[in-house]
């Protein structure tokens, strides 16, 4: 049986024929191009969602080595970056940041996928002068916090105390635990990429 052409490729062939016809109106070409862009946007968003569903199962919980003057512990940005960067890269993702100092300190995280789709989130912060930081250190501290926050929001990251020795043994294993048998069956029964992406999103929260 002949392989079905992707919707976008089929429409691009129509656009190519229309562009070669001198009788084609500019308005028609604009409508065709607009339709093609919408189709490609849906395709890239679906690929993004499918890849993200896989990545979510691979991202580790990050140890909290940072100490906010004894008030609370937190995961350091360098630890987060070291843990997530190779996983994101292996699945076609790149995480980058934009900063804006026009009004306070705004840090925007941008999670891009090779499909062309991207998601972003922004946090606006004041400078952090705690711990007798100078002006430059105060700004750098807030930017680092913004990166941790943005990465955590985009990737749903979790962290745990460095002294939590039982953490690994207590984490359930959805690939073998009998309580997740129905969920595993729903993944295996998917016939399309969109269905698989939806099933991955339905992973039980405690997994």
C-alpha positions in Angstrom: 0.0 0.0 0.0 1.3 3.5 -0.7 2.4 5.5 2.3 0.0 8.4 3.1 1.6 11.8 2.7 1.6 14.1 5.8 -1.1 16.8 5.6 1.5 19.6 5.5 3.4 17.9 2.7 0.2 17.5 0.6 -0.7 21.1 1.1 2.8 22.3 0.2 2.5 20.4 -3.1 -0.8 22.3 -3.7 1.0 25.6 -2.9 3.8 24.8 -5.3 1.4 24.2 -8.1 -0.5 27.4 -7.3 2.7 29.4 -7.2 3.6 28.1 -10.6 0.3 29.2 -12.1 0.5 32.9 -13.1 -3.4 33.1 -12.8 -3.3 32.4 -9.0 -4.5 35.4 -7.0 -2.3 36.7 -4.3 -5.1 36.4 -1.8 -5.4 32.7 -2.6 -1.7 32.2 -2.0 -1.9 34.0 1.3 -4.8 31.8 2.4 -2.9 28.6 1.4 0.2 29.7 3.3 -1.8 30.6 6.4 -3.4 27.2 6.3 0.0 25.5 5.9 1.4 27.4 8.9 -1.5 26.3 11.1 -1.0 22.7 10.0 2.7 22.8 10.8 2.1 24.5 14.1 -0.2 21.7 15.2 2.2 19.1 14.0 5.2 20.7 15.9 3.1 21.1 19.0 2.0 17.4 18.9 5.7 16.3 18.5 6.7 18.6 21.4 4.0 17.1 23.6 5.0 13.5 22.7 8.7 14.2 23.4 7.9 16.0 26.7 5.8 13.0 27.8 8.9 10.8 27.4 11.2 13.3 29.0 9.0 13.7 32.1 9.6 10.0 33.0 13.4 10.5 32.7 14.0 13.7 34.6 15.5 13.0 38.1 14.6 14.7 41.4 17.4 17.1 42.2 19.3 17.1 45.5 19.0 20.3 47.6 22.6 21.5 48.2 21.7 25.2 48.4 21.2 26.9 51.8 19.3 30.1 52.2 20.9 31.4 55.4 19.5 28.4 57.3 15.9 29.3 56.4 15.4 26.6 53.7 17.3 24.3 51.4 17.1 24.5 47.6 18.5 22.8 44.5 21.4 24.8 43.0 21.0 25.9 39.4 24.3 24.2 38.4 23.0 20.9 39.8 19.7 21.3 37.9 21.4 22.2 34.7 23.9 19.3 34.9 21.1 16.8 35.6 18.6 17.9 32.9 20.8 19.1 30.0 21.9 15.7 28.6 18.3 14.4 28.9 16.8 17.3 27.1 19.4 17.2 24.4 18.8 13.5 23.8 15.2 14.2 23.1 15.6 17.2 20.9 15.0 19.9 23.6 17.0 23.0 24.4 16.4 25.3 27.4 17.5 28.9 27.2 16.9 32.1 29.1 16.2 35.8 28.4 16.7 38.5 30.9 15.2 42.0 31.1 16.3 44.7 33.6 13.9 47.4 32.5 11.7 47.2 35.5 13.2 44.9 38.2 14.7 41.6 37.0 12.6 39.5 34.6 13.9 36.0 33.7 12.2 34.2 30.9 12.8 30.5 30.4 12.3 29.2 26.8 12.0 25.4 26.2 12.4 24.7 22.5 12.0 21.5 20.6 13.5 20.4 17.3 10.0 20.2 15.9 9.9 24.0 16.0 7.5 24.4 18.9 8.5 26.2 22.1 7.0 27.0 25.5 8.1 29.9 27.8 7.4 31.3 31.3 8.6 34.5 32.9 9.2 35.4 36.6 9.9 39.0 37.7 12.0 39.5 40.8 13.7 42.3 42.8 17.4 42.2 43.4 18.4 39.8 46.3 20.6 41.7 48.8 20.4 39.0 51.5 23.6 37.9 53.1 25.4 41.3 52.6 25.6 40.8 48.8 26.9 43.8 46.8 24.8 45.1 43.9 26.2 42.8 41.2 25.9 39.7 43.4 22.3 40.7 44.3 21.3 40.8 40.6 23.2 37.5 39.9 21.4 35.8 42.8 18.0 36.8 41.5 18.9 35.7 37.9 19.9 32.3 39.3 16.7 32.0 41.2 14.7 33.0 38.1 16.4 30.2 36.1 15.6 27.6 38.8 12.0 28.8 38.9 11.5 28.9 35.2 13.2 25.5 34.6 11.1 24.0 37.4 7.9 25.4 36.0 8.5 24.3 32.4 9.7 20.8 33.3 7.8 20.1 36.5 11.0 19.5 38.3 11.2 18.2 41.9 13.9 18.2 44.5 14.7 16.4 47.7 17.0 16.7 50.7 20.6 15.5 50.3 20.2 13.4 53.5 17.1 11.6 52.1 18.7 8.2 51.7 15.4 6.5 51.4 14.3 8.6 48.4 15.3 6.3 45.6 13.9 3.2 47.3 10.6 4.8 48.0 10.0 6.1 44.5 7.5 3.8 42.7 8.5 2.2 39.4 5.7 2.6 36.9 7.4 0.2 34.5 6.9 -2.8 36.7 4.7 -2.0 39.7 1.4 -4.0 39.3 -0.6 -1.0 40.5 0.2 0.7 37.2 -0.7 -2.2 35.0 -3.8 -0.4 33.6 -1.8 2.7 32.8 0.9 0.6 31.0 -1.9 -1.1 29.0 -3.3 2.2 27.9 0.2 3.2 26.6 0.6 0.0 24.7 -2.9 0.2 23.2 -2.3 3.6 21.5 -2.3 3.6 17.7 -1.3 7.2 17.1 1.3 9.7 18.3 -1.4 12.0 19.7 -3.0 9.1 21.6 0.4 8.1 23.1 1.1 11.7 24.1 -2.3 11.9 25.9 -1.7 8.6 27.6 1.7 9.7 28.9 0.1 12.9 30.3 -2.3 10.6 32.2 0.5 9.0 34.1 -0.5 8.6 37.8 0.8 11.6 39.8 2.5 9.4 42.4 4.6 7.8 39.7 
